[in-house]
Amino acid sequence: MSISYIAEKKLFTIHTVHSTWQMKVGRYGHLLHVYYGKRTEDTDLSYLIREMDRGFCGYPYEARDDRGYSLDTLPQEYPCFGAGDYRTACLHVIHADGSQAAELRYVSHRIYEGRYSLPGLPSVRASDTEAQTLEIFLRDRNSGLEVILYYGVLEQSDVITRACRIQNSGEAPIRLLRALSCCVDFADGDLDMISFYGRHSMERNVQRLPVPHGRLSSGSTRGTSSHQANPFVILCDRSAGEEQGNCYGMTFVYSGNFLAEAEVNQVNQPRFVMGIHPDGFCWTLEKGEEFITPEVILTYSSDGFEALSGNLHDLYREHLLPRQFRDRRHPVLLNNWEVTEFDFTEEELLSLAESAADLGIELFAMDDGWFGDRNRDGSGLGDWTVNREKLPSGLSGLSKKIRKMGMQFGIWIEPEMVNEDSDLYRAHPDWCLHIPGRRPNLERCQLVLDMFRREVRDYLFDSISKAIDEAAASYVKWDMNRSLSDVWSAELPADRQGETAHRYVLGLYELMDRFTGKYPDILWEGCSGGGGRFDAGILCYMPQIWCSDDTDAIERISIQYGTSFGYPICSVGAHVSASPNLQTGRSISLKTRAEVAMAGTFGYEMDVRTLNGEEREQVRRQVQEYQKYGDIIRQGNYYRLTNPYENHVYAAWQFVSKDQTESLVSFVLLHAEANPPFRQLRIRGLKEDVRYRINEEERVYTGSALMYAGLPLPVLWGDYQSTHFYIRQI
């Protein structure tokens, strides 16, 4: 079994293939964290919990002269605010009498086959034979506050998941000011925290900082996981790198406000917590009510970031992304946005689609501007009826014509938003998030619909379903183009407005669940101005997310590099766009633009009608290559061969099939040099004693030669040139 309990020691041990998590019930009933790290066999590690009477470190009343037993220094599984632990907490409550202390003690536990359930929230999926669950029941003796801690164990995936259920079993209401999902305490150690920051069109930059005395946090209060931060972080040894060192990955399966926070206390003990951001959050639990926190995915590697990312990539593909897309290659698509924006006619779309079909492109995606009075971003949003002036044949007629060309057809939607200049807003201005008497903040001329309201979700489901049906769509891009502000819901009383942001996310998930349940075979692509909501919560419903609105291939190398630490390549929406690029003005060869876009779902976002004969042949070959290499890219192991923050001369990355018989290595020259040195690229993931051929050339290499001596890199002429190497076992 992956979960065990030794009653006489009150000791819990969780094993995955390569990791161990251990905790025990302390002598006064608190649930203490013992260890999380490399797998240890049949060992009681509670000797790691050490005690000392320290000044200004209090202790529970019943401890009396047992002064070393202090919650301020003991490692804990779910620390609370107000009862002697002054570090960052998971739980902060206000009782009916105004007091803010809670002290959770062990009551009981349960171990069973299969996964726990989190109603209304996305989470990792697994069968009863693939997972086990440990539930630990804790109670505050002085109130009706009860907490059930969930530990989900996917042993073969090297993953442990955490969540909790907070219950009010008392008579008086309890307010939650902070309800995080997990805590990991460490006995000691100098750790770095790697987080992924950014902005619109430059997401998931890699930031590595030492965890300090005091608090180091990454998070969002924008109502979404955001461009500016990502709900995935890594804690690691100071010396950890791609192939060595202890590292811990923590992913929050949530698409709203989040907090990932680490600190080192006065005696050099690191602590990490993750969950819903407490800023603006306040949730009331009446008698008998409960609150369920979103899930955190945790995985550990003693062999560096490469193995850590591999654990997460495999987990997503097998247990988180919609199962029906697990073995399905996503079609190569053409999106019209960067070609036409709002200014298009049916004839122009058909002309564009006809040219794309001739190139072998498999899907035509019609972006923003097909509905309502939508000729600019300031009108029409929310009115999900076709604009007949632009599309006289309607969605049905346009779709039939495109499908007759041999292509699939898809549409763009932005369900969560509305323009004031729309029929929907004129009919229902109260459906928006807004504060009475205060003029709202605008972004992109948009207001935010209150997704907590059932009538809003019903309207969106009915009107958009009708459009999907009329279009016979096989692809839908779900966009979201602003942050939340003025967060106030007419559906909630004044004293419960702190629940609005989370209820928004719950409503969003309910609507996504309805859509994907009704249309399970549609390829849904998440988007929020590109990568503003690139998180595990969205990926539970949609198998791919538009990685960034920045389509510049050179900038995308860094964006996709950061994304790859926590998310599988099969989920990364990536397109070949025009040159010069519309965001940066940079000119990049068609070959290099495609090379970079192939490290993703692959498609085009350019006017293919303007290509000359040679360029059209290039595109045909690119489509064929992606179809050929698609399985390796989608399902293979991924290796970051260079770090674009350190190596400014060239970038390289690699895919290797699971059976290690095939590999694809991509190389991009970032900065051409006069009289350049010769370079060898040491690739990874091959079998040492197996013979391989590169690009079907005569010469044969052993796997050990390519991995340890290296692959000779070509000398290319000019910045931003690229090539790739297809490596096949013979």
N, C-alpha and C positions, 0 to 999 in steps of 0.2 A: 504494500500500500504506500501511496505517496504521502499520506497523513497518518501520524501516530500520536498516541497520548499515553504517557506513563503516569498512572493515577497517584502512586505513592510520592512521586516527585512533582506532580502537577505540571508536567513538562509536555509541551506540544512541539512536534517536529514535522516540518514539511520538506519533502525532497522533490526536486525535479532532476532531470538527467545530470545536470552539472552544478546545481545550486542547492543550498540548504537554508531554510528559514526556521528559527527556533525561538520559542517564547515560553514563559512560565508564569504561574500565579505566585506572586510574592506572599510573604508570610502574613501580610495584612490585607490580602485580597486583590491587590492591584495587578493588572496584566502587564508584565514586564517583557520588554524585547531583549532577546539574548544574542541573536546572531542572524545576519544575512550575508551570504557570500559563497565561496567555492564549496562544493559538496563535501561533507564530512560524514563518516559512517558510524552509526551506533554510538554516538558520543553525547554525553551531557555536557554542554558548553556553558552552563550557568555559572561556572567559575569566572566568566568574563564580567559578571555583574559584581562590582566592587563598591564597598561602602566606607565612608569616613564622615566623622562629625566635622562639618565645615561651618564656619561662621556665616550667618545670614542665610542658611539653608534649613528651612523648617522641616518638620516631620509630622505625620499624622498623630492625632491626639492619643490614640491607643498605643503608639510606639513609646511614648514617655521617655525613658532613659535610653531607648534604642535609637540614638540620635543619628546614626549613620544611614538610617532608612529615610532618605529625603526624596520627595518627588521632584525636587529641583535638580537633582543629579542622576537619579535612576532612569535608565532607558525604558521607554514605555511604548505600548502599541497604539494607544489612542488618548493622548494627553488632553487635559481640560484646563480651562482658564479659571483662576480664582481660588485654588486650593493648595497653593504652595509651589506650583511649577511656574516659573517666570519666563520660561522659554516660549517660542511660538507654539500655539495650541491648535488642536483640531476642532475642539468644541468650546463654544462660548455661549452661555445661556443667561437669560434674565427670568427669574422666577416671579410669581405673582406678588411677592413681598418686596420686589426690587433688588433682591440679592443676586449676585452673579457668580456664585461658586458652584462647582460640580466636582464630584469625586467618584469615579466609576470603579466598582468592585466586581470581581468575577462571581457569577451565579451558576452557570452551567454551560455545556457545549453540546454540539451535535456534529457527527461526521457522516457523510453519505455520498453515494455515487452520483455523478452528474453535476450540473451547474445550478447555482442559486438563480433566482429570478429578480429582475429589477423592473417592475411594471412601469411602462411609459418612457423608459430610457434605453438607448442602444447599448449593447454590450457584446463581449466575445461569445461566440456560439460554439458548443461542443456537445457531443453525445454522451450518454451515461458511461460508455466505455472509454471515453477520451479525457474525462475530467472527474475530479472529486471536489467536494466542498466541505469546509470547516466553518461552522457558525459558533461564535462565542457570545454568550449572553452576559451583559454587564448591567449593573444597576447603581444608581445614586441612592444611598440609604436614606437621605434626608428629603427626598422629593419623589415624584412619580416618574422621574426621568430614567428611561431604559434605552440601551443601545445594543443592537446585534451587529457584531463585526462579521463580515463575510470574507472568506479567503477561498478563492477559486484556484484550483491547481490543475494546470495542463502539463503533466510531467514530461511528456515527450517533446513538447514545444519549449521547454525551459522557461515557462511563464507562470507567474502567480498574479492573480487579480485581486483587487481590494475594493470594497464598498461597504456601506453600513446603512442600517435602518434605525432611526431615532424615534422613540415612541414616548408618548405622554400617558402614563398609566395612573396619574394622579387626578385630583379633582379640579385643580386650578390650571389656567393656561400657562404655557411656557413659551417664551420667545427665543428663537435661535438667532444669534448675531453672527455666528461662525459655525459652519457644519462642513468640515473638510472630509475627504474620503480616506486619506491614509497618512501614516507617519512612518518614517524609518529612522531609528536612532542607531548611532554607531558608538562603540566603546571608546574609540579614539581614531586618530588618523588625520592627515593633511589631504583634503580633497579639493578638487576643482569642480565647478559647476559649468557645464556647457549648455547654453541656451541659444535660441534662434530668433533674432530680432530682425526688424526691417521696416519697410514702408510700402505704400502702394507702388507696384512695379519694381520692387527690389526686396523680396521677401526671403526669410529664413537665412539671413547672414549668420555665420557661426561666431559666437562670442564665448571665450573660455576665461573664467576668472576664478581665483582661489576663494573658497568659502571662508568668510572672515568671522572674527568675533563681531557680533552684530549681525544683521540680517541682509541676505542677498536674495532678491526676488525677481521673478519674471512673471508677468501676468497681463490681463486685459480687463478693462472696465468698459469696453466699447459695445457690450451686448453680444459680441461675437468673439471667437478666438483671435481674430484680427490679423492684419498684415504686420502689425508692430511687434507681436510676440506669437509664440506657438506653444500649445499645451503639450509639449514634449521636451524633456530635459535629460541630460546625462550627468551623473556624479561619477567621478573617476579619480584614480590615483594621479598625483602630479606628473608622474612619468608615463602615464598611459598614452598609447598611440593606436594606430590601426591594427597592429598585430600583437600588442603586448599590454598588460596591465589590467587591474581590476576596474570594472566599470558597471554602472547600474543605470538602466534606462527606465524612465517613468513617463507614461503616456496617459493623458486624461481623455477619456472617451466622452467628450462633451464639446459643444459648439458655442457656448456662451462665455460669460465672464469667468476667468479662472485665475488661480494663484499657485505658483510653484515657488516655494521659499525654503532657503537653507540658512543655517547659522551654526556657529561654534560657540559653545557656552564657556563659562569661566574656567572649567577644567578640561578644555580641549575636546569636548564630545560633540561631534557633528550631529545635527538633526535636519531632516528634510520632511516637509509636509506638502500636500497637494490637494486641491479641491476647488469648489466654487469660491470666487473672490468675495471676501466679506464686505467690501465697500458697497454701500447701498443695499446690502442684503439684510433682511429681517423677516423671519418666518414664524408665524404663530401656530403653535400646536395646542388645540383645544383638547379637552379630555378625550382620550381614546384615539386621537389622531397620530399619524406618523409621517416622517419625512425620510425619503430615500435619497442617498447621495449618489452621484454618478460614479462610474467605475474608473479605477486606475489600473493600468497594465504595468507590471514590473517584470523586468528580465535582467539577468546578471551574466556577465562574461568575465572570465579570468584571462582571456586572450585578446583583449582590446576591442576597439569599436567595430571592426569588421565582423566578428562573431556576434556582437550585440545587435548590429543592424540585421544580420542574417536571421537571428531569432525573430525579430519583429516582422521582417518581410515575409517569412514563412507563416507566422501566425496570422497576419492580415490575409494572405492568400487562402489559407485553409480555414480560418475560424472567424473572420470579421467581414470581409467583402461579401457582397451578395453571392450566394453559392452558384447560382445559375451562370455566372460569368467566370467561374474559376478556370475552366478549360477553354474559354472562348476568346479568340483573338478579336480585339476591337477593330471595326472597319476603319480604313484610311479615309478621312473626311476632308471636305473643303468647307470652310466657314467664310461667309461673305463680308464680315464686319469691317475688316481693314481695307476692303475693296470699295464698299459703297457707303458704310455707316447707315444713316437713315434714308439716304437719297437713292432709291432704287425703284424700278418698275418690274412687273412680271417678266417682260421681254428680256430685260437685262439679266435677271436671275436665271432664266432659261438659257440664255447665251453663255453665261458663266458655267452653268451645270453641264451643258453640252460639251464645252471645252474640257471640263474636268473628267467627264465620262470617257472621253477619247484617250485620256492619260491613264486610265485604269483606276481612278479614284472611286471609292465605293459608296460614299455617303455625302449628300449635300445638306449642310446645316444652315438654315435661314436664321439669321440673328435678329437683333432688335429692330423694330420699325414696321412689323407686319400687321399690327392691330390698332384699333381705335384711331384717334387723330394724332398719330405718332410720327411726326415729321421732325421732331427735335426732342431733347431730353426733358423738356419742361411741360410736356402734355401727353395725355393718352394713357399713361401707365395706370393699370387697374382695369381698363376696359378690354376684356379678352375676347373681342369679336374682330373678325378680319377686316382690314381696310380695303374695301373694294376698289377704291381709286387706284391703289397700287397693284392689287391682285384681283383683276376682274374675274378670273376663273375661280377665285376663292382658294382656300387651303386644299380642298379636295381636288380641284382642277389642276393646280400647280403640282401637287403631289403625284397625281397620275402621270403627268407629262414627264416629271423627273424619273419616276420609277420605270416608265417606258424606255428611258435611256439606259436602264440597267443599274441604276443607283438607288440606294435607300434615301429616305427623306427625314429631316429632323427640324425642330423648331427651338427657339429661345423663349424663355419666360422669366419673369421676375415677380413671383407671387407676393412677396412680403411688402412691397412698396406701392405707393400711389402718388400721382401728381395732383395738386390742387386743381389744375386744369384738366379735369376728367369727369366723366359722367358718374363714376363711382364715388368720387369725393363729394360732388355736388349733392348726391343722394344720401350719403352716409358720412358726413364729416366727423361724427363721433366714433367712427371705427378706427381712427388713428390713435397711436400713443400721443398724448398731449397733456399739458398741465393747464387746467382751466384758468383763464385770465392772463396767461403768459404766451407771447408769440413764440412759436417753436423755432428751433434751430433747423436750418435747411442744409441738405447736401444733395448736389446734383438735381436740385429742384424737387426733391422727393421727401415725402413723409413716410412713416413706418406704420403699417397696419398692425392692429393689436391681435397677435396670433393666439392670445389666450381666449378670445371670443369665439364661441362655437359658430355663430352666424358668419363671421369672417371666413373661417376655415371652410364652411359649407359652400359659401359663394365661390371661393377660389377653386375648390374641388370640382364643383359642378361646371363652372364656366371654362376652366382650363381643360377638364376632361372632354368637354364638347369639342374644343379646338384640337386636342390630340386625336380624337376619333375622326374628325373631319380630315385631318392631315394624314391619317394612317401613319403616324410618326413612328419611327423605329429608334429615334434618338431625341432626347430633350435635355437642353442645357438650362439649369436652374441657377439664375444669377441673383446677387444681392449687393446693391451698390451704395450702401452707406452704413455708418455706425449708428447705434441707438443713442438717442438723447431724449430729454423731456419724457423720461420713462414714468408714465402715470397711466393707469387703466381705469376707465369708467366702470369696470366690472368689479372693482375691489373697493372696500371702504378705506378711509384715510389711514387707519392704523395697520393696514395690511399692504400698503403700496410697496413695501420692501420685498414683496413676493413677485412683483411684476416681471422683472427681468428673467427670473427662472421659469415662471409660468409661460412667458413668451417662448422659451426654448422647448418646453414640454409641448406646447401647441404646435410648434414647427415640426417636431418629431412625429406628432400624431398625424399631421397633414402629409409628411413625407411617407409615413407608413401606409396611409390610405392610397396614395398615388402609386407607390412601388408595389403594393399588394394588388391593385387593380391592373397594373401594367408591368408584370414581372419581367417580361422579355424586352422591354424598352431599355436601351442604354442611356441611363441618366448620368449627366455630368454636372457635378457641383461647381459653383463659381461664386466668388464675391469680389468683383473687381479684380479678377484673377485669383490670387492665393490668399485672400483675406479670411477665408474660413476653411483652411486646409487642415482638417483634423479627423480623428478616428470616429467621432460621432457621425459626421456626414458620410464617411466611407462605409458605415454599416448599411446605408441605404443606397449609395451611389458608388459604383466601382471605380470612378475616376473623377478627378477635380482639376480644373484649369489651373495650372501651376502659377502663372503670373501673367498680367497684362503686358509685361515686358517681353516682347518676342525677339529681341536682339539676341542672336545666338551666342555671342561672347558673354553678355551679361547672364544669359540663361545657364551657362556653365556653372557659375557660382550659385545661382538660385537652385538649380537641380542638385548640385553637390550638397548643399545644406539640407534640402528636402530628403535626400537619400539616407541620411542618418536614421530617420525614424519611420519612413514610409516607403512602400515597395514601388519599383519603377512602373509597374503595370497600372498604378493609380495616378501617374503624373501626366496631365494633359499638356502636350507640346506640339507646336506647329511650325512649319516653314513659312516665313513671312517675306514681305517685299524687301528689296535692297535698292537704295538706302533705306535703312530701317525707320519706321515711322516714329519710334520713341527716341532714338538716339542719333539718327542721321548717318549711322555707320554703314559702310558698304562691305558686304561679306559675300563670298561666293555661294552659289546655289548648293554646291557640294557640301560645304561646311554647315550651312544652315540645316540641311537634311541630316548630316551626321549628328548634330546636337539634338535635333527633334526626335531622332530614333531612340534616344535615351528617355523615352516616354511613350505615350499612346500613338503618336505620329499622325500628322495631318497637315493641311495647307491653309494659309490665310493670306492669299495674294491673288492678284488678277492673272490667272493662268492663260487668259486669252492673249496677253501681251508677250508671251514667251516666244523666242525664235525657235527654229527647227531643232537646233542642237540642244537648247534648254528643254524642249518638250521631250526629247529622247532621254535626257538626264532624269526628268521627273518620272517617266515610265520605268526606268531602271530602278529609281529610288523606291517606287511603290512595290515593285517586284522584290527588291531586296528586303524591304520590311516584311513582306509576306513570307519570304524565305526564312528570315531570322526571328520572326515574331515570337515563336515559342521560347527561344533562348532568352529573348529580352523580357518576356512576360513572366516566365516561370523560373529562369535561371538564377544562380547566385550572382550578386552584384559586388564589384570591387572598385573602391576609389583608389586609383593608382597614383594620383597626384592630388595635392592640395592647392587650389587656385589662390588661396590667401598667402601661400609661401612660394609657389613656383609660378612666376609670371612669364616664363618663356613658353611653356607648353602645358596642355592638359590632357589627361588620359584616363579612361575608365574601361571596365571589362565586364562582360557577362560570360558565365560558364554554365552549361547545362548540368542538371542534377547528376547525370551519370558521368560527367566529366569527359564526354566524348567530343564535345563541340565548345567553341568559345568565340566570342566576338570582342575585339579590342578596338576602341576608338581613340584617335590621336588628333589633336588640334594644335597647330603652331600659333601661339598667341603673339609672339614677338620675334620677328626675323632678325638674324644677326649676320653681320659681315664675317666672312671666314669662320663659320660656326664650328664648334667641336662636334665630334661624333658622340652619340649618346645611345645607351642601351636601356630598354624599359624592362624592368623585372616584373613579369606578370604573375598571376596567382591562380590557385584553384585547380591546377591540372594534376594528373597522376604522374608521379616522378618517373616511373619505369615504363611509361607508355610512349610510343612514337607518334608524332603529330606532323601534319603538313600545313603550311600557311598559304592561303590564297591559291591553293591547288598548284603551287610551284613544285619543282622537282625535289628540292632539298627537303630532308627529313630532320626533325629535331626531337629530342626527348623532352618530356615534361620538366625534368630536373634542369636541363640546359636552359629552357625558356624562363623558368622561375628563378634560377640562381645566377646564371651567367647573363641572361637577358635577351630581349628581342631587339635587334638593331633597328633604330629609328631612321627613317629616310631624312635626307636633307631637302627641305621644301623651300620654295622661293616665294617670299612675300608673307606679310602678316595674314593670319586667319585662314591659312590653308589647312587641309585635313586629309586624313586617309583612315581606313580601317583594315584590320587583319582578321580574316576568317580562319580559325584554327580548327582542324578536324583530325580526329584519331584515325590512323590507318592500320 
